[in-house]
Amino acid sequence: MDFNFTEEQEMIANSARAIAKDFPPEYWREKDLKEEFGEEFYKEISGVGFTGIIIPEKYGGSGRGMTELLIVMEELAANGCGMAGPWYLILSEIFGAMSIVRHATEEQRARYLPGIASGEIEFCMALTEPDAGTNTLNTRTRAVKAADGWVINGNKTWISGADRARGMMIIARTTPKEQAPKKTSGISLFLADLPNPAIMVTSIPKHGINYSHSCDVGIDDLKLSEDALMPPLDGGWHSLLYTLNTERMSFTTAAVGIARLAMSKAIEYSRERKLFGNQPIGSYQALQFNLAEAYAGLEAARILNFKASTLFDSGAGITEVGATANMAKVLAVECAFKAVYWSMQTFGGLGYARDNDIERWWREINLIRLAPVTQQMALAYIGEHVLGMPRSYADT
Ligand SMILES: Cc1cc2nc3c(=O)[nH]c(=O)nc-3n(C[C@H](O)[C@H](O)[C@H](O)COP(=O)(O)OP(=O)(O)OC[C@H]3O[C@@H](n4cnc5c(N)ncnc54)[C@H](O)[C@@H]3O)c2cc1C
């Protein structure tokens, strides 16, 4: 058991820290306010190879693992970028590259991976539907076989990055749930190029993370060629779980990074601000103990999350990785929530000001409670799959 980064991982972390310092909170404050994509940042992270970390070298990436990707995400977040650092990497590497590296055909890999690695191809994942959020198996988007390929129809919602992505992974039913031998079969994954006149994208005004748009997506008679299907036909559920596990780890890392960022700002202030005599507010136990408790939990969640990525990188099974990733996510989010809350409290009224940035990180951390999986569903997974308890909900 070794809890230290390797020399190479340390170097990767250092280079992420250096980039984050060039894109400080003020940069993201403006991007969030103006609802603008961080073009300069994206150019920088793709230029140094961060958009190709998990992509094999033969496709232009650096062939590292999930652990290295998490290291980059955390350092970007914790050193000034907040959610933006992990977010852009989640869109391209987790929603795009991860599934393609693991499950696509050789032709599909050659088609998409070099562009994702270089930053030319941004990606998005169209999974959630108005009537199939937490219950993914209720996916209604339907892909029907045609003579020369596939025709897809359906509605997706909250698809982040769909307004500017050039690639989209679409999760669709190739066999309706009622006709499938098991409810987990009959789901397939497709790769579509964007923009496409059959895919209508409308941005949803939202609470935070406004340097990236999340969108309603209408898919109307989308015609795709035979080779748009990522194999195996009807067996996409299993492939999807791989991606969803890594998505979970990425959001956990984001929570840890955002919390570190907010806490460092609050702690610095708490050492200087004096209100009663010569005692800095950081010495008051209400502030100090809450931040200390949050930090202890964050450190535990961080280690657990790196355990999940190490299991994933060494080829462990979906359930083992999923259990660890869900436990890390539940713990990280509650502790990050507490950390950002008490960081905001440390600043008193100032914490509520837009210029202070903590209010933005508060909005960001709120997302991680409900996406990519809600805390309730992560707990349900732990209850059922780790503790062996009866399923907590009716599953039809
Ligand atoms: C900003 C943002 C970006 C997103 N980006 C993407 C994206 O890029 N691609 C994509 O596909 N999706 C995306 N999503 C969707 C996100 O993954 C879903 O919102 C999330 O999975 C929850 O689904 P839902 O919103 O349908 O909530 P619902 O499934 O309707 O759940 C509502 C509430 O009921 C609770 N609940 C439901 N079932 C149970 C149960 N059995 N036991 C206990 N509680 C239960 C949930 O915990 C939740 O609190 C994004 C969402 C947001 C807000």
The ligand as a Gaussian input file, in Angstrom:
#p B3LYP/6-31G(d) Opt

LIG

0 1
 C      -26.135000      20.920000     -14.971000
 C      -26.449000      19.512000     -15.344000
 C      -25.692000      18.890000     -16.323000
 C      -26.008000      17.597000     -16.736000
 N      -25.305000      17.044000     -17.782000
 C      -25.725000      15.861000     -18.291000
 C      -25.113000      15.338000     -19.493000
 O      -24.171000      15.925000     -20.044000
 N      -25.612000      14.189000     -20.019000
 C      -26.650000      13.518000     -19.445000
 O      -27.050000      12.490000     -19.976000
 N      -27.233000      13.980000     -18.291000
 C      -26.808000      15.127000     -17.722000
 N      -27.409000      15.624000     -16.585000
 C      -28.536000      14.894000     -15.996000
 C      -28.260000      14.294000     -14.603000
 O      -27.414000      13.182000     -14.727000
 C      -29.620000      13.967000     -13.982000
 O      -30.248000      15.216000     -13.702000
 C      -29.501000      13.146000     -12.730000
 O      -29.077000      11.853000     -13.064000
 C      -30.845000      13.030000     -11.990000
 O      -31.888000      12.666000     -12.857000
 P      -33.255000      13.540000     -12.916000
 O      -32.853000      14.966000     -13.025000
 O      -34.141000      12.997000     -13.958000
 O      -33.891000      13.341000     -11.485000
 P      -35.000000      12.232000     -11.114000
 O      -34.540000      10.894000     -11.594000
 O      -36.339000      12.702000     -11.538000
 O      -34.928000      12.248000      -9.528000
 C      -35.609000      13.234000      -8.747000
 C      -35.382000      12.975000      -7.272000
 O      -35.957000      11.715000      -6.891000
 C      -34.979000      10.941000      -6.199000
 N      -35.165000       9.526000      -6.497000
 C      -35.456000       8.995000      -7.714000
 N      -35.519000       7.646000      -7.622000
 C      -35.241000       7.349000      -6.331000
 C      -35.163000       6.113000      -5.586000
 N      -35.385000       4.929000      -6.175000
 N      -34.853000       6.178000      -4.267000
 C      -34.646000       7.383000      -3.658000
 N      -34.713000       8.563000      -4.296000
 C      -35.017000       8.542000      -5.610000
 C      -33.642000      11.412000      -6.736000
 O      -32.582000      11.109000      -5.818000
 C      -33.897000      12.900000      -6.892000
 O      -33.668000      13.555000      -5.684000
 C      -27.075000      16.896000     -16.113000
 C      -27.818000      17.519000     -15.109000
 C      -27.535000      18.807000     -14.718000
 C      -28.383000      19.466000     -13.662000

